[in-house]
Amino acid sequence: MNGHIEAPCEQSPVLDLNPWVGREEQRSDRIDQRIAQALAATLDLDPEAFAVGAELPPLWHWVYFTPSARRSEIGADGHPQRGGFLPPVDLPNRMWAGGRLTFTQPLRVGEAVERTSRILRCERKSGRNGELVFVTVQHRVSGQRGVCLVEEQDIVYRQPSVGTAPLAGSPVQGCAEFGTRLQPDPVLLFRYSALTFNAHRIHYDQPYATAEEGYPGLVVHGPLAATLLLEAFRAAHPARRVRQFCFRAVGPLFATTAFDLCGELTGPHGAALWTDCEGRLTMKADVTFD
């Protein structure tokens, strides 16, 4: 023995998430016509339908209130660096896992809007690949006539998936009453990233998505998949007014593989929606309508 005693390895202290619960943030924006028309074009809809004063379809508010972090404030993954309004969780991957929305009245193109955000919950859980942290954020979006929608977003932080692991997503059950097939591609993902000012590299940087985060290809945005899913419902039932929408991502979608946007009515005012990627359920949702 040489008499040398090695110091024990120091572990980083576990972040106390409690101080972030209840934290609030307020932002202002305007339902800009050019952005609404650009999203319409991205979704292969008629941009001319969105004149000033037109109703903004549900979920399209996601292209507003976009982040404004400076280039020097961007992390290696393309997201703004950890901290600020959201807690600085020390897990490498983060994703928007789902949400619940209630629509009380439509936003309108050209309208000035306000968003009040509040962190409702921060929770640690264990998953098959290790620790998970869930952060639930509530947004209240108001226009010139009052509150238009209330939304809860579930954000999950986790370790990267093992590259050889099977893709998450359970087998699809049942048959769709309506639906459409979509072949995503890098252009669709790039345009949606640009509209949401989302620089997360898994959506446009193939080497980063595969080598750094362990995905087999470019990842379709969860909010984009949810928007496409609700648009498929609206195309099948154009007279219905959406009042509530709840969705949960259960598996990833990639730009390399086509998927089906499916749904069936569950009653006079409800429908179940899901995405089917070669028999693999990747997102499921429920919609309530008038």
Sine and cosine of phi, psi and omega as CSV:
sin_phi,cos_phi,sin_psi,cos_psi,sin_omega,cos_omega
0.00,0.00,0.62,-0.79,-0.04,-1.00
-0.99,-0.12,0.00,1.00,0.05,-1.00
0.99,0.14,-0.04,1.00,-0.03,-1.00
-1.00,0.06,0.80,-0.60,0.02,-1.00
-0.95,-0.32,0.86,-0.50,0.00,-1.00
-0.97,0.22,0.65,-0.76,0.05,-1.00
-0.95,0.32,0.60,-0.80,0.03,-1.00
-0.89,0.45,0.51,-0.86,0.03,-1.00
-0.92,0.40,0.71,-0.70,0.03,-1.00
-1.00,0.00,0.76,-0.66,0.06,-1.00
-0.99,-0.15,0.59,-0.81,0.03,-1.00
-0.90,0.44,0.67,-0.74,0.02,-1.00
-0.90,0.44,0.58,-0.82,0.01,-1.00
-0.95,0.32,0.79,-0.62,-0.03,-1.00
-0.90,0.44,0.79,-0.61,0.10,-1.00
-0.98,0.20,0.92,-0.40,-0.07,-1.00
-1.00,0.10,-0.25,0.97,-0.12,-0.99
-0.86,0.52,-0.62,0.79,-0.02,-1.00
-0.89,0.46,-0.32,0.95,-0.01,-1.00
-1.00,0.08,-0.33,0.94,0.00,-1.00
-0.93,0.38,0.78,-0.63,-0.04,-1.00
1.00,-0.05,-0.13,0.99,0.00,-1.00
-0.91,0.42,0.64,-0.77,-0.05,-1.00
-0.83,-0.56,0.39,-0.92,0.03,-1.00
-0.53,-0.85,0.61,-0.79,0.04,-1.00
-0.84,-0.55,0.65,-0.76,0.02,-1.00
-0.66,-0.75,0.48,-0.88,0.03,-1.00
-0.88,-0.48,0.48,-0.87,0.04,-1.00
-0.36,-0.93,-0.05,-1.00,0.10,-0.99
-0.69,-0.73,0.64,-0.77,0.02,-1.00
-0.97,0.26,0.99,0.17,-0.10,-1.00
-0.90,0.43,0.73,-0.68,-0.05,-1.00
-0.90,0.44,-0.66,0.75,-0.04,-1.00
-0.87,0.49,-0.65,0.76,0.00,-1.00
-0.93,0.37,-0.67,0.74,0.04,-1.00
-0.88,0.48,-0.67,0.75,0.01,-1.00
-0.93,0.36,-0.57,0.82,0.05,-1.00
-0.92,0.40,-0.63,0.78,0.05,-1.00
-0.92,0.39,-0.64,0.77,0.06,-1.00
-0.84,0.54,-0.71,0.70,0.02,-1.00
-0.90,0.44,-0.63,0.78,0.02,-1.00
-0.88,0.47,-0.59,0.81,0.00,-1.00
-1.00,0.02,0.13,0.99,0.02,-1.00
0.91,0.43,0.61,0.79,0.08,-1.00
-0.93,-0.37,0.18,-0.98,-0.07,-1.00
-0.98,0.21,0.93,-0.38,0.02,-1.00
-0.88,0.47,-0.47,0.88,-0.06,-1.00
-0.93,0.36,-0.20,0.98,0.02,-1.00
-0.97,0.26,-0.13,0.99,-0.11,-0.99
-0.92,-0.40,0.91,0.41,0.11,-0.99
-0.97,0.23,0.24,-0.97,0.06,-1.00
-0.85,0.53,0.76,-0.65,-0.04,-1.00
0.99,-0.14,-0.26,0.97,0.01,-1.00
-0.94,0.35,0.47,-0.88,0.04,-1.00
-0.94,0.34,0.67,-0.74,0.11,-0.99
-1.00,0.06,0.82,-0.57,-0.02,-1.00
-0.87,0.50,0.43,-0.90,0.02,-1.00
-0.88,0.47,0.63,-0.77,-0.04,-1.00
0.99,0.13,-0.19,0.98,0.00,-1.00
-0.96,0.30,-0.22,0.98,0.07,-1.00
-0.90,0.44,-0.25,0.97,-0.01,-1.00
-0.92,0.40,-0.26,0.96,0.05,-1.00
-1.00,-0.03,0.09,1.00,0.09,-1.00
-0.92,-0.40,0.11,-0.99,-0.08,-1.00
0.81,0.58,0.65,0.76,-0.07,-1.00
-0.96,0.27,0.41,-0.91,-0.01,-1.00
-0.91,0.41,0.39,-0.92,-0.05,-1.00
-0.72,-0.70,0.54,0.84,0.01,-1.00
-0.91,0.42,0.66,-0.76,0.06,-1.00
-0.94,0.35,0.34,-0.94,-0.03,-1.00
-0.84,0.54,-0.60,0.80,-0.01,-1.00
-0.95,0.32,-0.19,0.98,-0.02,-1.00
-0.98,-0.21,0.12,0.99,-0.04,-1.00
-1.00,-0.01,0.69,-0.72,0.02,-1.00
-0.99,0.12,0.00,-1.00,-0.06,-1.00
-0.90,0.44,-0.45,0.89,-0.02,-1.00
-1.00,0.07,-0.06,1.00,-0.03,-1.00
0.99,-0.12,-0.27,0.96,0.08,-1.00
-0.97,0.22,0.40,-0.92,0.21,-0.98
-0.84,0.55,0.55,-0.84,-0.02,-1.00
-0.85,0.52,0.48,-0.88,-0.08,-1.00
-0.90,0.43,0.52,-0.86,0.00,-1.00
0.90,-0.43,-0.12,-0.99,-0.04,-1.00
0.99,0.15,-0.75,-0.66,-0.04,-1.00
-0.91,0.42,-0.73,0.68,0.03,-1.00
-1.00,0.07,0.49,-0.87,-0.03,-1.00
-0.93,0.37,0.53,-0.85,-0.01,-1.00
-0.99,0.16,0.93,0.37,-0.05,-1.00
-0.92,0.39,0.77,-0.64,-0.07,-1.00
-1.00,-0.04,0.87,0.49,0.14,-0.99
-0.77,-0.64,0.68,-0.73,-0.24,-0.97
-0.94,0.33,-0.58,0.82,-0.08,-1.00
-0.97,-0.23,0.67,-0.75,0.10,-0.99
-0.67,-0.74,0.57,-0.82,-0.05,-1.00
-0.51,-0.86,0.37,-0.93,0.07,-1.00
-1.00,0.00,0.95,-0.31,-0.19,-0.98
-1.00,-0.01,-0.31,0.95,-0.02,-1.00
0.26,-0.97,-0.10,-1.00,0.00,-1.00
-0.01,-1.00,0.12,-0.99,-0.01,-1.00
-0.69,-0.72,0.78,-0.63,-0.06,-1.00
-0.76,-0.65,0.63,-0.78,0.12,-0.99
-0.84,-0.54,0.81,-0.59,-0.03,-1.00
-0.96,-0.29,0.89,-0.46,-0.03,-1.00
-0.99,-0.12,-0.56,0.83,0.08,-1.00
-0.36,-0.93,0.43,-0.90,-0.10,-1.00
-0.97,0.24,0.56,-0.83,0.28,-0.96
-0.96,0.27,0.41,-0.91,-0.04,-1.00
-0.79,-0.62,0.59,-0.81,0.00,-1.00
-0.86,0.51,0.76,-0.65,-0.02,-1.00
1.00,-0.08,-0.15,0.99,-0.09,-1.00
-0.98,0.18,0.64,-0.77,0.15,-0.99
-0.98,0.22,0.69,-0.72,-0.11,-0.99
-0.71,-0.70,0.41,-0.91,0.05,-1.00
-0.79,-0.62,0.58,-0.81,0.07,-1.00
-0.78,-0.62,0.82,-0.57,0.10,-0.99
-0.96,-0.30,0.85,-0.53,-0.05,-1.00
-0.92,-0.39,0.61,-0.80,-0.02,-1.00
-0.59,-0.81,0.72,-0.69,0.06,-1.00
-0.99,0.16,0.89,-0.45,-0.04,-1.00
-1.00,0.04,-0.67,0.74,-0.10,-0.99
-0.54,-0.84,0.53,-0.85,0.19,-0.98
-0.72,-0.70,0.86,-0.51,-0.11,-0.99
-0.70,-0.71,0.64,-0.77,0.13,-0.99
-0.99,-0.15,0.69,-0.72,0.05,-1.00
-0.63,-0.77,0.18,-0.98,0.04,-1.00
-0.94,-0.34,0.71,-0.71,0.05,-1.00
-0.86,-0.51,-0.03,-1.00,-0.06,-1.00
-0.94,0.35,-0.33,0.94,0.04,-1.00
-0.95,-0.31,0.22,0.98,0.03,-1.00
0.85,-0.53,-0.40,-0.92,-0.08,-1.00
-0.93,0.36,0.57,-0.82,0.12,-0.99
-0.80,-0.60,0.56,-0.83,0.14,-0.99
-0.81,-0.58,0.82,-0.57,0.03,-1.00
-0.96,-0.29,0.77,-0.64,0.08,-1.00
-0.85,-0.52,0.83,-0.55,0.01,-1.00
-0.96,-0.29,0.83,-0.56,-0.04,-1.00
-0.89,-0.46,0.74,-0.68,0.09,-1.00
-0.98,-0.18,0.71,-0.71,0.10,-1.00
-0.87,-0.50,0.72,-0.69,0.15,-0.99
-0.90,-0.44,0.89,-0.45,-0.05,-1.00
-0.95,-0.31,0.82,-0.57,-0.05,-1.00
-0.85,-0.53,0.61,-0.80,0.10,-0.99
-0.93,-0.36,-0.34,-0.94,-0.06,-1.00
-0.95,0.30,-0.23,0.97,0.00,-1.00
-0.95,-0.31,0.18,0.98,0.01,-1.00
0.93,-0.37,-0.26,-0.96,-0.05,-1.00
-0.91,0.42,0.76,-0.65,0.00,-1.00
-0.96,-0.27,-0.54,0.84,0.02,-1.00
-0.38,-0.92,0.46,-0.89,0.11,-0.99
-0.81,-0.58,0.75,-0.66,-0.12,-0.99
-0.73,-0.69,0.61,-0.79,0.20,-0.98
-0.89,-0.45,0.80,-0.60,0.03,-1.00
-0.94,-0.33,0.70,-0.72,0.08,-1.00
-0.97,-0.25,0.90,-0.44,0.02,-1.00
-0.94,-0.33,0.76,-0.65,-0.02,-1.00
-0.88,-0.48,0.68,-0.73,0.09,-1.00
-0.93,-0.36,0.68,-0.73,-0.07,-1.00
-0.39,-0.92,0.12,-0.99,0.13,-0.99
-0.98,0.19,0.39,-0.92,0.05,-1.00
-0.88,0.47,0.51,-0.86,0.08,-1.00
-0.95,0.31,0.50,-0.87,0.09,-1.00
-0.94,0.33,0.76,-0.65,-0.11,-0.99
-0.85,0.52,-0.48,0.87,-0.03,-1.00
-1.00,-0.04,-0.03,1.00,-0.03,-1.00
-0.95,0.31,0.53,-0.85,0.06,-1.00
-0.91,0.42,0.49,-0.87,-0.01,-1.00
-0.92,0.39,0.67,-0.75,0.04,-1.00
-0.92,0.39,0.48,-0.88,0.00,-1.00
0.75,-0.67,0.79,-0.61,-0.04,-1.00
-1.00,0.06,0.29,-0.96,0.04,-1.00
-0.89,0.46,0.60,-0.80,0.02,-1.00
-0.95,0.31,0.72,-0.69,0.05,-1.00
-0.92,-0.38,0.65,-0.76,0.08,-1.00
1.00,0.10,0.04,-1.00,-0.04,-1.00
-0.85,-0.53,0.58,-0.81,-0.02,-1.00
-0.98,0.18,0.59,-0.80,0.13,-0.99
-1.00,0.05,-0.44,0.90,0.04,-1.00
-0.50,-0.87,0.36,-0.93,0.02,-1.00
0.26,-0.97,0.06,-1.00,0.00,-1.00
-0.47,-0.88,0.44,-0.90,0.01,-1.00
-0.99,-0.14,0.63,-0.77,0.01,-1.00
-0.77,-0.63,0.72,-0.70,0.14,-0.99
-0.97,-0.26,0.98,-0.22,0.02,-1.00
-0.95,0.32,0.34,-0.94,0.03,-1.00
-0.48,-0.88,0.22,-0.97,-0.03,-1.00
-0.86,0.50,-0.49,0.87,0.00,-1.00
-0.92,0.38,-0.70,0.71,0.04,-1.00
-0.85,0.52,-0.72,0.69,-0.02,-1.00
-0.91,0.41,-0.63,0.77,0.01,-1.00
-0.90,0.44,-0.71,0.71,-0.05,-1.00
-0.91,0.42,-0.64,0.76,0.02,-1.00
-0.93,0.36,-0.62,0.79,0.08,-1.00
-0.86,0.51,-0.68,0.73,-0.01,-1.00
-0.91,0.42,-0.67,0.74,-0.03,-1.00
-0.92,0.40,-0.57,0.82,0.00,-1.00
-1.00,-0.05,0.00,1.00,-0.05,-1.00
0.79,0.61,0.66,0.75,-0.02,-1.00
-0.99,-0.16,0.95,-0.30,-0.07,-1.00
-1.00,-0.09,0.24,0.97,0.02,-1.00
-0.86,0.50,0.85,-0.53,-0.23,-0.97
-0.95,0.33,-0.26,0.97,0.00,-1.00
-0.91,0.42,-0.26,0.97,-0.06,-1.00
-1.00,-0.09,-0.19,0.98,-0.04,-1.00
-0.57,-0.82,-0.21,0.98,-0.06,-1.00
-0.94,-0.35,1.00,-0.05,-0.09,-1.00
-0.86,0.52,-0.74,0.67,0.01,-1.00
-0.86,0.51,-0.64,0.77,0.02,-1.00
-0.91,0.41,-0.72,0.69,-0.05,-1.00
-0.86,0.51,-0.63,0.78,-0.07,-1.00
-1.00,0.08,-0.72,0.69,-0.11,-0.99
-0.99,0.14,-0.59,0.81,-0.10,-0.99
-1.00,-0.07,-0.64,0.77,-0.06,-1.00
-0.95,-0.32,-0.01,1.00,0.18,-0.98
0.98,0.19,0.30,0.95,0.03,-1.00
-1.00,0.03,0.41,-0.91,0.04,-1.00
-0.98,0.20,-0.13,0.99,0.00,-1.00
-0.07,-1.00,-0.11,-0.99,0.04,-1.00
-0.89,0.46,0.66,-0.75,-0.12,-0.99
-0.99,-0.11,0.75,-0.66,0.11,-0.99
-0.95,0.32,0.75,-0.66,0.02,-1.00
-0.85,0.53,0.67,-0.74,0.10,-0.99
-0.86,0.51,-0.73,0.68,0.04,-1.00
-0.88,0.47,-0.56,0.83,0.05,-1.00
-0.91,0.41,-0.71,0.71,0.03,-1.00
-0.87,0.49,-0.66,0.75,0.02,-1.00
-0.90,0.43,-0.66,0.75,0.02,-1.00
-0.90,0.44,-0.71,0.71,0.03,-1.00
-0.88,0.48,-0.63,0.78,0.00,-1.00
-0.90,0.43,-0.71,0.70,0.01,-1.00
-0.94,0.34,-0.56,0.83,0.07,-1.00
-0.90,0.43,-0.58,0.82,0.06,-1.00
-0.90,0.44,-0.64,0.77,0.07,-1.00
-0.90,0.43,-0.71,0.70,-0.03,-1.00
-0.90,0.43,-0.56,0.83,0.04,-1.00
-0.92,0.39,-0.59,0.81,0.00,-1.00
-0.98,0.21,-0.45,0.89,-0.06,-1.00
-0.70,-0.71,0.94,0.35,-0.13,-0.99
-0.92,0.40,-0.34,0.94,-0.03,-1.00
-1.00,0.10,-0.17,0.99,-0.05,-1.00
-0.99,0.14,0.62,-0.79,0.11,-0.99
-0.96,-0.27,0.87,-0.50,-0.05,-1.00
-0.95,0.31,0.77,-0.64,0.02,-1.00
-0.94,-0.34,-0.60,0.80,0.03,-1.00
-0.63,-0.77,0.53,-0.85,0.03,-1.00
-0.56,-0.83,0.83,-0.55,0.04,-1.00
-0.83,-0.56,0.73,-0.68,-0.03,-1.00
-0.61,-0.79,0.41,-0.91,0.04,-1.00
-0.56,-0.83,0.79,-0.61,0.08,-1.00
-0.99,0.17,0.81,-0.58,-0.01,-1.00
-0.91,-0.43,-0.08,1.00,0.04,-1.00
-0.17,-0.98,0.40,-0.92,-0.06,-1.00
-0.99,0.17,0.42,-0.91,0.16,-0.99
-0.89,-0.46,0.54,-0.84,-0.06,-1.00
-0.79,-0.62,0.42,-0.91,-0.05,-1.00
-0.93,0.38,-0.15,0.99,-0.05,-1.00
-1.00,0.04,-0.25,0.97,-0.19,-0.98
-0.74,-0.67,0.73,-0.68,0.06,-1.00
-0.94,0.35,0.43,-0.90,0.07,-1.00
-0.58,-0.81,0.33,-0.94,-0.03,-1.00
-0.97,-0.26,0.69,-0.72,0.09,-1.00
-0.99,-0.14,0.94,-0.35,-0.24,-0.97
-0.85,-0.53,0.33,-0.95,0.08,-1.00
-0.19,-0.98,0.29,-0.96,0.10,-0.99
-0.49,-0.87,0.57,-0.82,0.06,-1.00
-0.95,0.31,0.66,-0.76,0.03,-1.00
-0.93,-0.38,-0.02,1.00,-0.01,-1.00
0.14,-0.99,-0.08,-1.00,-0.03,-1.00
-0.92,0.39,-0.32,0.95,-0.04,-1.00
-0.72,-0.69,0.41,0.91,-0.03,-1.00
-0.51,-0.86,0.39,-0.92,0.06,-1.00
-0.49,-0.87,0.52,-0.86,0.14,-0.99
-0.97,-0.24,0.71,-0.70,-0.02,-1.00
-0.83,-0.56,0.46,-0.89,0.06,-1.00
-0.33,-0.94,0.35,-0.94,0.12,-0.99
-0.96,-0.29,0.71,-0.70,-0.06,-1.00
-0.87,-0.49,0.94,-0.35,0.03,-1.00
-0.94,-0.33,1.00,-0.08,-0.01,-1.00
0.81,0.59,0.71,0.71,0.03,-1.00
1.00,0.06,0.00,1.00,-0.01,-1.00
-0.97,-0.25,0.86,-0.51,0.05,-1.00
-0.96,0.29,0.84,-0.54,-0.07,-1.00
-0.89,-0.46,-0.37,0.93,0.10,-0.99
-0.47,-0.88,0.64,-0.77,0.10,-1.00
-0.75,-0.66,0.50,-0.87,-0.10,-0.99
-0.47,-0.88,0.37,-0.93,0.13,-0.99
-0.80,-0.60,0.66,-0.75,0.01,-1.00
-0.81,-0.58,0.69,-0.72,0.10,-0.99
-0.92,-0.40,0.68,-0.73,-0.13,-0.99
-0.57,-0.82,0.30,-0.95,0.14,-0.99
-1.00,-0.08,0.00,0.00,0.00,0.00
